[in-house]
Structure formats: C-alpha cells, structure tokens
Amino acid sequence: MKMEIETRPMPDYTSIRVTSELADELHALKSRGDSYEDVIWRLLKQAKENED
C-alpha cells in the first residue's frame, strides 16, 4: 500500500489571553468544525462590512 503525505509549513501562532466571559462568548459563536480563528475572522469581516 502506498501512502502520500502532504506536508505544509507550520503556521505562526500567537496566543491571546481573554476573560472566561469572552471565551464563553467566542465558543457560543463557533459552529461545528470552526476554530476560534474562524470566529474572529468572521467577526472582523462583519465589522468591516458595517463600517462601509
């Protein structure tokens, strides 16, 4: 059996500290399969759209 494995460079990660309350709010906005990064990007996109 032959198996191909794709390797990608590791992305740069930065940790941020948030209160438990904010962590709960972010978790509530997640959909199945979403990461917290997905949630934050979605919120930033919505904020930008509301500015225009």
GROMACS elastic network, one bead per residue, 0.5 to 0.9 nm:
[ bonds ]
;  ai    aj funct       b0    kb
    7    10     6  0.89726   500
    8    11     6  0.85612   500
   10    13     6  0.88245   500
   18    21     6  0.80015   500
   18    22     6  0.60938   500
   18    23     6  0.63513   500
   19    22     6  0.52823   500
   19    23     6  0.62332   500
   19    24     6  0.86348   500
   20    24     6  0.61164   500
   20    25     6  0.86424   500
   21    24     6  0.51677   500
   21    25     6  0.63675   500
   21    26     6  0.87993   500
   22    26     6  0.61369   500
   22    27     6  0.84607   500
   23    26     6  0.51411   500
   23    27     6  0.60800   500
   23    28     6  0.85935   500
   24    27     6  0.50322   500
   24    28     6  0.61619   500
   24    29     6  0.87951   500
   25    28     6  0.50863   500
   25    29     6  0.65113   500
   26    29     6  0.51781   500
   26    30     6  0.65729   500
   26    36     6  0.70002   500
   26    39     6  0.70309   500
   26    40     6  0.81314   500
   27    30     6  0.52543   500
   27    31     6  0.85604   500
   27    36     6  0.75647   500
   27    39     6  0.86632   500
   28    31     6  0.81819   500
   29    36     6  0.89142   500
   29    39     6  0.66816   500
   30    33     6  0.80125   500
   30    34     6  0.56689   500
   30    35     6  0.71182   500
   30    36     6  0.70967   500
   30    38     6  0.80732   500
   30    39     6  0.61546   500
   31    34     6  0.53115   500
   31    35     6  0.83904   500
   31    39     6  0.85637   500
   32    35     6  0.87101   500
   34    37     6  0.78838   500
   34    38     6  0.57743   500
   34    39     6  0.70083   500
   35    38     6  0.51001   500
   35    39     6  0.66068   500
   35    40     6  0.88143   500
   36    39     6  0.50415   500
   36    40     6  0.62225   500
   36    41     6  0.86124   500
   37    40     6  0.50931   500
   37    41     6  0.60842   500
   37    42     6  0.85006   500
   38    41     6  0.52279   500
   38    42     6  0.61426   500
   38    43     6  0.86649   500
   39    42     6  0.51278   500
   39    43     6  0.62244   500
   39    44     6  0.86694   500
   40    43     6  0.50826   500
   40    44     6  0.61488   500
   40    45     6  0.85805   500
   41    44     6  0.50805   500
   41    45     6  0.61212   500
   41    46     6  0.86142   500
   42    45     6  0.51187   500
   42    46     6  0.62104   500
   42    47     6  0.86354   500
   43    46     6  0.51064   500
   43    47     6  0.61323   500
   43    48     6  0.86281   500
   44    47     6  0.50596   500
   44    48     6  0.61837   500
   44    49     6  0.86183   500
   45    48     6  0.51544   500
   45    49     6  0.61915   500
   45    50     6  0.86615   500
   46    49     6  0.50629   500
   46    50     6  0.61986   500
   46    51     6  0.87405   500
   47    50     6  0.51233   500
   47    51     6  0.64022   500
   48    51     6  0.51282   500
   48    52     6  0.67845   500
   49    52     6  0.54686   500
